[in-house]
Amino acid sequence: MTHQSQTAAGKQNPAARRQFMKNSAVALAGCALPAINFAQTAPAVDRQFSPKPAEWRTFEVTTRVDIAKPQGATRLWLPVPSINSEWQQSLESSYSSNGSARMEDDNATGARMLFVDFAADQAKPFVELTSRIRTRSRAQDWSLKTAVAEDAATLKYWTQPTDLLPLDGIVRTTAQEATRGAKTDVEKVQKIYDWIVTNTYREPKVRGCGEGDIKTMLETNNLGGKCADLNALFVGLCRAAGVPARDVYGLRVAPSAFGYRELGGNSASLKGAQHCRAEVYLKGYGWVGMDPADVAKVMRQETPEWIKSASNPLVAPVNKGLFGGWEGNWMAYNVAHDVVLPQSKGPKLGFLMYPVAETATGRLDSYAPDDFKYQISAKELTA
């Protein structure tokens, strides 16, 4: 059995990634939660949602994977938090396994992961990964500008296309239409954020967090999805408009302090609590948090009835608060697209936010935790 403890800092990445990992600000929360009696939720009346930077909260997040039906040699990859910023500190990670385990870094994207290789005759492959992180809420003070600067190569990196975020064709056309009349980057981002909230919607039937194939979404005019779809579309449109932007992939680790059922996670069981957010870089403000996908989630799933307007008293404070901030009940793993898994026989990933495993029969379904046999839980640590 292997036991290991390592810091989450990992190896340094090339130019843009080095600067990003040094100065970045990035983060996460759940895609699907267990069914809850809607009668127990508060009615659609005015409610506060105003995250503000405050004291740090420390969480210990544990992922336990048991390969239920191993067939031949098995390989496993688990995302490890690697973000260090003014709103998250990725501390240390430890693991135990009956396979050969080691920490790996995807230097091209900055993603950090635990890689485990199991022998073909290992009857009951397992691994348990525990990571400690500190997190807190963030909120942008739009009245206060600072001399925040970012390396030019880093900013260029966050305006480039990826496999699922092309920036030409219908993506560029849509970005131009959405930002018509905007003169500053802040105005462009506000218009794109409003466009996402107005034109897209949360689709609960989408598996996992979605795939983030924004070109297909626009070409088919199928604008329903989950966080990896809607926030990816937000990021893609920002990049196409010339504004540096990135997805932030993570996990909701605790309930919301503001009473919103859909904006928190059940710490005892975080299967399906994966959630991606977004950041944009704005001159004078630096990296700013955004999450239009969670506005859509509140509109669609916070009450039994689908709320169609962002001005609804239940939705309005969320719509306002998630433009420039988010609640610190969420942990970020990484900001990586087009992830190549070491020693994998399968295709690269659009993003790394779920456990991934392969047996002799191929890649297992990361969106089926009960078949895959993994559990994720979080525990808040107090002094």
C-alpha positions in Angstrom: 0.0 0.0 0.0 1.3 3.4 -0.9 1.0 6.4 1.4 2.2 9.8 0.3 1.7 13.5 1.2 2.7 16.4 -1.1 2.0 20.1 -1.4 -0.4 21.1 -4.2 2.1 23.6 -5.7 3.5 21.0 -8.1 6.0 21.7 -10.9 6.3 25.1 -12.5 4.7 25.5 -15.9 5.9 27.3 -19.0 5.8 31.1 -19.4 2.1 31.9 -19.3 1.4 29.2 -16.8 4.2 30.2 -14.5 2.9 33.7 -14.3 -0.7 32.5 -13.9 0.1 30.1 -11.0 2.0 33.0 -9.3 -0.7 35.6 -9.6 -3.9 33.9 -10.6 -7.3 34.2 -9.1 -9.6 31.2 -9.9 -12.3 28.7 -8.3 -16.0 25.9 -7.9 -19.6 24.3 -6.8 -22.2 21.5 -7.6 -23.8 20.4 -10.8 -26.5 18.1 -9.3 -27.7 17.7 -5.8 -30.0 15.0 -4.2 -33.7 15.6 -4.5 -35.1 18.0 -1.9 -38.7 18.6 -0.9 -39.6 21.9 -2.5 -42.1 22.6 0.2 -39.2 23.0 2.6 -37.6 25.7 0.5 -38.3 29.4 1.0 -40.8 31.1 -1.2 -39.8 33.4 -4.1 -39.4 36.6 -2.0 -36.6 39.0 -1.6 -33.5 37.3 -0.3 -30.0 38.4 0.3 -27.1 37.1 -1.7 -24.1 39.2 -1.1 -20.8 37.3 -0.7 -18.0 39.4 0.7 -14.3 38.6 1.3 -14.0 37.7 4.9 -12.3 35.1 7.1 -10.8 32.1 5.5 -12.5 28.7 5.8 -10.5 25.5 5.8 -11.8 22.3 4.3 -10.5 18.8 4.1 -11.9 17.1 0.9 -11.7 13.4 0.5 -12.3 11.3 -2.7 -12.5 7.6 -2.3 -12.5 5.4 -5.5 -13.1 1.7 -5.6 -13.0 0.1 -9.1 -16.1 -2.1 -8.9 -15.3 -4.3 -11.9 -11.6 -4.2 -12.7 -10.7 -5.8 -16.0 -7.1 -6.1 -16.8 -4.7 -3.3 -16.0 -6.5 -0.2 -14.6 -5.4 3.4 -14.6 -7.0 6.2 -12.6 -6.6 10.0 -12.6 -8.0 12.3 -9.9 -8.0 16.1 -10.1 -6.0 17.8 -7.3 -6.6 21.4 -6.2 -3.7 23.5 -7.5 -5.0 27.1 -7.3 -3.4 29.7 -5.1 -4.9 33.2 -5.1 -6.4 35.8 -2.9 -9.5 33.6 -2.5 -8.1 30.1 -2.4 -5.0 28.5 -0.9 -4.3 24.9 -2.0 -2.4 23.4 0.9 -1.4 19.8 1.0 -2.7 16.5 -0.5 -2.2 13.0 0.8 -3.2 9.6 -0.5 -3.3 5.9 0.1 -3.8 3.1 -2.5 -3.0 -0.5 -3.3 -1.7 0.6 -6.7 1.4 2.6 -7.8 0.5 6.2 -7.2 2.2 9.5 -7.9 1.4 13.2 -8.4 1.5 14.4 -12.0 1.3 17.9 -13.6 0.1 18.7 -17.1 2.6 21.4 -17.8 0.7 22.5 -20.9 -2.4 23.5 -18.9 -1.3 23.7 -15.3 -3.7 20.9 -14.2 -2.5 18.8 -11.3 -3.7 15.2 -10.7 -3.0 12.0 -8.8 -2.2 9.2 -11.2 -2.6 5.6 -10.0 -1.6 2.5 -12.0 -3.1 -0.9 -10.8 -1.7 -4.3 -11.8 -4.0 -6.6 -13.9 -4.2 -9.0 -11.0 -5.2 -6.5 -8.4 -8.6 -7.7 -7.3 -10.0 -4.7 -5.5 -8.2 -1.5 -6.8 -8.8 1.5 -4.5 -7.4 5.0 -3.8 -8.3 7.6 -1.3 -7.1 11.2 -1.9 -7.4 13.9 0.8 -6.7 17.6 0.1 -6.8 20.5 2.4 -7.7 23.9 1.1 -8.6 27.4 2.4 -11.3 29.4 0.6 -13.2 32.5 1.0 -15.8 34.6 -0.9 -14.9 37.2 -3.4 -16.7 40.4 -4.5 -15.4 43.0 -6.9 -15.6 46.6 -5.7 -16.4 48.3 -9.1 -15.8 51.8 -7.5 -12.2 51.0 -6.8 -9.6 50.6 -9.5 -6.1 49.3 -8.7 -2.8 49.0 -10.6 -3.2 45.3 -11.1 -1.1 44.2 -14.0 -0.8 40.8 -15.8 2.0 39.5 -18.0 1.2 40.1 -21.7 2.0 36.4 -22.6 -0.4 35.2 -19.9 -3.2 37.5 -21.2 -2.6 36.3 -24.7 -2.8 32.7 -23.5 -6.3 33.4 -22.2 -7.6 34.8 -25.5 -6.6 31.7 -27.5 -9.1 29.1 -28.8 -9.3 25.6 -27.5 -10.8 22.4 -29.0 -14.2 23.2 -27.5 -13.9 27.0 -27.5 -13.3 28.0 -31.2 -13.3 31.8 -31.6 -14.2 32.2 -35.2 -17.4 31.7 -37.3 -20.6 31.8 -35.3 -18.8 32.3 -32.0 -17.2 35.5 -33.2 -20.4 36.7 -34.8 -22.4 36.0 -31.7 -19.8 37.9 -29.6 -20.0 40.9 -31.9 -23.8 40.9 -31.7 -23.8 40.5 -27.9 -21.3 43.4 -27.4 -22.7 45.8 -29.9 -22.4 49.4 -28.5 -20.0 48.4 -25.7 -16.9 50.7 -25.5 -14.9 49.2 -22.7 -14.0 45.7 -21.7 -16.3 46.0 -18.6 -19.2 46.9 -20.8 -18.4 44.0 -23.1 -18.3 41.5 -20.3 -21.6 42.9 -18.8 -23.3 42.6 -22.1 -22.1 39.0 -22.6 -23.1 38.1 -19.1 -26.6 39.5 -19.7 -26.7 37.7 -23.0 -26.0 34.4 -21.3 -28.6 34.9 -18.6 -31.2 36.0 -21.1 -30.6 33.5 -23.9 -29.4 30.3 -22.3 -31.0 28.1 -19.7 -30.3 25.4 -17.2 -31.2 21.9 -18.6 -31.3 19.4 -15.7 -31.3 16.4 -18.1 -27.8 17.1 -19.3 -25.4 14.6 -17.9 -22.7 15.7 -15.4 -21.9 19.3 -15.9 -22.2 19.2 -19.7 -19.4 19.1 -22.3 -18.8 22.8 -23.2 -19.1 22.4 -27.0 -20.0 26.0 -27.6 -19.9 25.9 -31.4 -22.5 23.1 -31.6 -24.7 24.9 -29.0 -24.8 28.0 -31.2 -25.1 26.3 -34.5 -28.0 24.1 -33.3 -29.5 27.0 -31.3 -29.7 24.5 -28.4 -28.7 26.9 -25.6 -29.7 24.6 -22.7 -27.0 23.0 -20.6 -25.2 23.0 -17.3 -22.3 25.0 -15.9 -19.6 23.5 -18.2 -21.8 24.5 -21.1 -23.1 27.9 -20.1 -19.9 29.3 -18.5 -17.9 27.9 -21.4 -20.1 29.8 -23.7 -19.6 32.9 -21.6 -15.8 32.4 -21.6 -15.7 31.7 -25.4 -17.7 34.9 -26.2 -15.5 37.0 -24.0 -12.4 35.6 -25.7 -13.9 36.2 -29.1 -14.6 39.8 -28.0 -10.9 40.2 -27.1 -11.3 39.9 -23.3 -9.0 37.4 -21.6 -11.2 34.8 -19.8 -11.0 31.3 -18.4 -13.2 28.5 -16.9 -12.4 27.5 -13.3 -13.2 23.9 -12.6 -14.1 22.8 -9.0 -16.5 21.4 -6.4 -19.1 22.8 -4.1 -18.0 21.8 -0.6 -20.6 23.3 1.8 -24.2 24.7 1.8 -24.8 28.3 0.8 -24.9 30.8 3.7 -27.6 32.7 2.0 -30.3 30.0 2.0 -30.1 29.1 -1.7 -30.4 25.3 -1.9 -29.0 25.1 -5.5 -25.9 27.2 -4.6 -24.4 24.8 -2.1 -23.3 21.2 -1.6 -24.1 18.5 0.9 -20.7 18.1 2.6 -21.3 14.5 3.6 -21.9 13.4 0.0 -20.5 15.5 -2.9 -21.2 13.2 -5.8 -22.5 15.4 -8.5 -21.3 18.6 -6.7 -18.8 19.5 -9.4 -19.2 23.0 -10.7 -17.2 25.3 -12.9 -17.1 29.1 -12.7 -15.4 31.7 -14.8 -13.0 34.6 -14.6 -12.3 37.6 -16.9 -9.3 39.9 -16.8 -10.3 43.6 -16.7 -7.8 46.4 -16.8 -7.8 48.2 -13.5 -9.4 45.3 -11.7 -7.4 42.2 -12.5 -9.0 38.8 -12.6 -12.7 39.1 -11.7 -15.0 36.2 -10.8 -18.2 35.5 -12.8 -20.9 32.8 -12.8 -23.8 33.3 -15.1 -24.5 29.5 -15.1 -25.5 29.6 -11.4 -28.0 32.4 -12.2 -29.6 30.0 -14.7 -29.5 27.3 -12.1 -31.4 29.4 -9.6 -33.9 30.4 -12.3 -34.6 26.8 -13.3 -34.3 24.7 -10.1 -34.5 26.8 -6.9 -38.3 26.6 -6.9 -40.8 24.1 -8.4 -41.7 26.6 -11.1 -39.1 27.8 -13.7 -38.4 31.4 -13.2 -38.0 33.1 -16.5 -36.8 36.6 -15.5 -33.6 37.6 -13.8 -35.4 40.5 -12.2 -37.4 38.1 -10.1 -36.8 39.0 -6.4 -35.3 35.5 -5.8 -33.0 35.7 -8.7 -32.0 39.4 -8.8 -29.5 39.3 -5.9 -27.8 36.2 -7.4 -27.7 37.8 -10.8 -26.0 40.9 -9.3 -23.7 39.1 -6.9 -22.3 36.6 -9.5 -21.2 39.4 -11.8 -17.9 40.1 -10.1 -18.0 37.6 -7.3 -18.9 34.2 -5.8 -19.5 32.5 -2.5 -16.5 30.8 -0.8 -18.3 27.5 -0.3 -16.5 26.1 -3.3 -13.1 24.7 -4.1 -11.2 25.1 -7.4 -9.2 22.3 -9.0 -7.7 24.0 -12.1 -8.4 26.2 -15.1 -7.3 23.6 -17.7 -8.7 22.8 -21.2 -7.6 20.1 -23.6 -6.0 17.9 -20.8 -3.8 15.0 -21.9 -3.8 12.3 -19.2 -0.4 10.6 -18.7 -0.3 7.0 -20.0 -4.0 7.2 -21.1 -5.1 5.2 -24.1 -8.2 7.4 -24.5 -8.7 10.9 -26.0 -7.7 14.1 -24.2 -10.3 15.7 -22.0 -12.1 19.0 -22.6 -11.5 19.6 -18.8 -10.5 17.7 -15.7 -13.1 18.0 -13.0 -14.2 14.4 -12.4 -12.4 11.2 -11.5 -11.3 9.4 -14.7 -10.4 5.7 -15.0 -9.6 3.2 -17.7 -9.6 -0.6 -17.7 -8.8 -3.1 -20.5 -12.3 -2.5 -21.9 -11.8 1.3 -22.2 -12.6 4.5 -20.2 -15.2 4.3 -17.5 -18.2 6.7 -17.2 -17.1 9.5 -14.9 -20.7 10.7 -14.7 -21.9 7.5 -13.1 -20.3 7.5 -9.6 -22.3 4.6 -8.3 -21.2 2.3 -11.2 -17.7 3.8 -11.1 -17.8 3.6 -7.3 -16.5 6.9 -6.0 -17.5 9.1 -3.1 -16.5 12.7 -2.4 -17.0 14.4 1.0 -15.8 17.5 2.7 -15.2 18.4 6.3 -14.7 21.9 7.6 -11.8 22.3 10.0 -11.9 24.7 12.8 -9.1 25.9 15.1 
